[in-house]
Amino acid sequence: MNYRADIDGLRAFAVIPIILFHLDFTKFFGGGYAGVDIFYVISGFLITSIIYGEMIGNVQKSNAVMTGGGAALIS
């Protein structure tokens, strides 16, 4: 999977409410817990897409290996 700057940007926006919460800006902005949830969702999407891409890549590689091996047995 290629580097996705848009995902990093979204994660950075999710961290801002967490930082503001820890700096005790809760009277102006109380979204620290929502920021954690958003960060986890974005990270989960990223990790799942990486795992899925690797699984699809491994299936295609194993099909190629089996095809090559089958071709070797036939010839």
C-alpha positions as CSV (number, residue, x, y, z in Angstrom):
1,M,0.0,0.0,0.0
2,N,1.2,3.4,-0.9
3,Y,1.6,6.2,1.6
4,R,-1.6,8.2,2.1
5,A,-1.1,11.8,3.2
6,D,-4.9,12.3,3.4
7,I,-5.1,9.6,6.1
8,D,-2.3,11.2,8.1
9,G,-4.1,14.6,7.8
10,L,-7.3,13.1,9.1
11,R,-5.5,11.5,12.0
12,A,-3.8,14.9,12.8
13,F,-7.3,16.5,12.9
14,A,-8.4,13.8,15.3
15,V,-5.5,14.4,17.6
16,I,-6.2,18.2,17.9
17,P,-9.3,17.7,20.2
18,I,-7.3,15.2,22.3
19,I,-4.5,17.8,22.9
20,L,-7.0,20.5,23.7
21,F,-8.7,18.2,26.2
22,H,-5.4,17.5,27.9
23,L,-4.6,21.2,28.0
24,D,-7.9,21.7,29.9
25,F,-9.8,23.6,27.2
26,T,-12.9,21.7,28.0
27,K,-15.0,24.7,28.6
28,F,-14.4,25.8,25.0
29,F,-14.1,22.4,23.4
30,G,-15.1,19.1,25.0
31,G,-14.3,16.6,22.2
32,G,-11.3,14.8,23.6
33,Y,-13.0,11.4,23.8
34,A,-14.6,11.9,20.3
35,G,-11.1,12.6,19.0
36,V,-9.8,9.3,20.4
37,D,-12.7,7.4,18.7
38,I,-12.1,9.1,15.4
39,F,-8.4,8.4,15.6
40,Y,-9.1,4.7,16.3
41,V,-11.6,4.4,13.4
42,I,-9.1,6.0,11.0
43,S,-6.3,3.8,12.2
44,G,-8.5,0.7,12.0
45,F,-9.4,1.6,8.4
46,L,-5.7,2.0,7.6
47,I,-4.6,-1.3,9.2
48,T,-7.5,-3.2,7.7
49,S,-6.8,-1.9,4.2
50,I,-3.1,-2.9,4.6
51,I,-4.0,-6.4,5.8
52,Y,-6.7,-6.8,3.1
53,G,-4.2,-5.8,0.4
54,E,-1.6,-8.3,1.7
55,M,-4.2,-11.0,1.7
56,I,-5.3,-10.3,-1.8
57,G,-1.6,-10.1,-2.9
58,N,-0.9,-13.5,-1.2
59,V,-3.9,-15.1,-2.9
60,Q,-2.7,-13.9,-6.3
61,K,0.9,-15.0,-5.6
62,S,-0.3,-18.5,-4.5
63,N,-2.4,-18.8,-7.7
64,A,0.6,-17.9,-9.8
65,V,2.8,-20.4,-8.0
66,M,0.2,-23.2,-8.3
67,T,-0.2,-22.3,-12.0
68,G,3.5,-22.4,-12.5
69,G,3.8,-25.7,-10.6
70,G,0.9,-27.2,-12.6
71,A,2.6,-26.2,-15.8
72,A,5.8,-27.8,-14.7
73,L,3.9,-31.1,-13.9
74,I,2.2,-31.1,-17.3
75,S,5.3,-30.5,-19.4
